[in-house]
Amino acid sequence: PDSPNGGNTGYRDGGNYTYVRHLFVPEEEPGKKYILKFDGVYCHALVYVNEQLAGSEANGYSTFYVDLTPWLHIGENEIRVQARNAGMTNSRWYSGSGIYRDVWLLTSNAIYIEPDCVQISTESADEELAVLSVKTSVINETLSARTLYLRTAILDGEKETGAERTAFFLKAGEQKTLCQRILVKNPKLWSEESPTLYTVRSRLCDGEKEIDASCDRFGIR
C-alpha cells in the first residue's frame, strides 16, 4: 500500500529485469534468418545478442521486432533482454512489468514474407460473392535476383475457398508489395452474432520449393 505507484500499477513497485536464453544455430543452416517478435515488454527494453545491442523499444505497450541474424554465429548464442521499469511513478494502469506478453522466434530464408505484413481488405461482399484484396510484402536479402511465386489461399476450416498464384521478379536487396484479388463464393460474413473467421495462407516459392509461409486469421465484412 505504500508504493508510490499506487493502484496505477497494482500497488507494486517497478523494477529492472534481465532475461537470458540460449539459441543454438546449426552448421547445416547457413544464411537462415532469425527474428524475435515481442508482443509486449514494460518497459524500455534492450535486446542483446552475444553482448551486442541488437535492438530496443521504449514503449511498453507496442509489439516490436528484433533481427538477431547479424549478431549470431554457428553454435551456442546468448540472447539477453533487459527491461527497465524502476522509475516511479509511471503508467496509467497495471499492465505488468518486464516481459508480460508472448515472445516468438521467427525463422526463414534470406528471401521471406515480412512479418505481420499480409493485409486483407474487403473490396465488396454480399451473400453470393466477396472480393478480397490481399497485399503481401516480400523481402530479398540475398545478393542475387530471383523469379519467385506467391500463392495465396483463403481457407474456411480445411476447405480452400479461393486462391491466386502470382509470379514476380525480385532484385537483390529489394522489398516488394504484391497485390492479389481473390474471389470467395457464398462467404460467411462476419458479424457480432456470427463472428466467422477465415484463414489466409501465403506460400512463397522458388520454383517448386517453398522458402517461406505465413498464416493469418480474418473476417469478411
Protein Blocks (a to p, Z undefined) as FASTA:
>chain_A
ZZmnlmmnoopacddddddddddddfklghiacddddfbdcehiaddeehiafbdcfblk
bccdddfklmgcehjddddddddfkbccedjbdfbgcjfbdcddddddfbdcdehiaccd
dfbdcfkbccdddddddddfbfbdcdddddddddehjacfbdcdddddddehiacddddd
dddehiacddfklcccddddddddehjbcfbdcddddddZZ
